[in-house]
Amino acid sequence: PAFGFLFDVDGVLVRGSQPVPAARRAFQRLSGGSGQLRVPVVFLTNAGNCLRSAKARELSQALGLQVSPEQVILSHSPLQLFTQFHQKCMLVAGQGPVEENAHNLGFKHVVTIEALRKAYPLLDMVDQSRRPKELPPPTTGFPTIEGVMLFGEPVRWETSLQLITDVLLSNGNPGVELQDVPYPHLPILACNMDLLWMAEAKMPRFGHGTFLLCLENIFKKVTGRELKYEALIGKPSPVTYCYAEYLIQQQAEKQGWKAPIRRLYAVGDNPMSDVYGANLYNSYLKSAQQNQVQAGVKRSPQAASPQTEVCLELRKDCNNSVESCESILVCTGVYRHNANVPKKTEACTMETVFHGHRDFCFDPSLVEASYIVQDVDDAVQLAFKKENWS
């Protein structure tokens, strides 16, 4: 094969814990019924509240096919490439095994929101049942926090919003009150910018992008300054797609497939993350071919630079054979077509409201899918037809 697939998970292969019916048909087609994939595949999800190995097991069960952790990219997976932060003491927010995920990514010193709350019990004051009944002794020996990692939406938003803001305003020492707001603030690495995502409910649910929106607005309201990110990871960030290309190439090499991978097909249900990300990466590939590497238009140079460096490093490790990344939008998740699936596959998916992240410019052409199909099985058939792959 001279092509590979990047599959979103929620809304494309599963809805909550339930597989989408077309998913098994699609993977029977991809494996030819042998149980071994005939084409390189990466599962590209903005979920980040589990281990890669756990997500691989879930997908194996849902698809009736053995999926390895090396085929799964969670929202935070590319952070293992950001080695300049691995030795720093990092506050990490999210759900699930956040400490284990951070250590697996290479971070050596991690503090959770819960550990911070226990060390400084006077910070968490919204829930009256959790307020200390008497004044606790002063905290001693707690490490100075040097950066913040946001893996995904937390459970108690008020606690995380308050404590993250405290850490930023105190320059990593929330027991200390500073006279001036430190700015630039501590580095922030954020994963998963999805405003909404699709589970079993009829309507989309709040995603981590909604939490980021709250944090950005609180910080600006309190300080009068913009919250800035050292890196934004997960779809639609080009770093995530660059990492996916790297894993696709590794799979092809492992299988002994000699033909260089030329084309990627990114299948998703969310115009603002899946389609935008694939189209942004397609633009990146085109400009890279002209030696004008740019990782997407950002409002702040601080947000773009570490990501650009990581992209360049990854591209050096790849054989740079990939020439295009085409977006295929399915109608089984966030996106629902108003009428029947259009006969003309070039149909536009214009959105009137920009659901993307603040730091990604709104370009209407980036949310226009290359193709719109009903489900993931139709997406696989479409790619096979384009590739003359029987």
ABEGO torsion letter per residue (X at the ends): XABBBBBBABGAABBEABBBAAAAAAAAAAAGGAGBBABBBBBBBABAABBAAAAAAAAAAAAGBBBBAAABBBAAAAAAABAAAAABBBBBBEBEBAAAAAAAAGBABBBBAAAAAAABAAABAABAAABBABBBBBBBGBBBBABBBBAEBBABAAAAAAAAAAAAAAGGBAABBBABBBOBBBBBBBBEABABBBBABABBBBBAAAAAAAAAAAAAAAAGBBBBBABBBEOABAAAAAAAAAAAAAAAAAAGBABBBABBBBBBABAAAAAAAAAAAAAAAAAAAAGBBBAEBBABAAAAAAAAAAAAAAAAABAGABABBBBBBBAABABBBABBBBABAABBBBBABBABBAABBBBAAAABBABBBABAAAAAAAAAAAAGBX
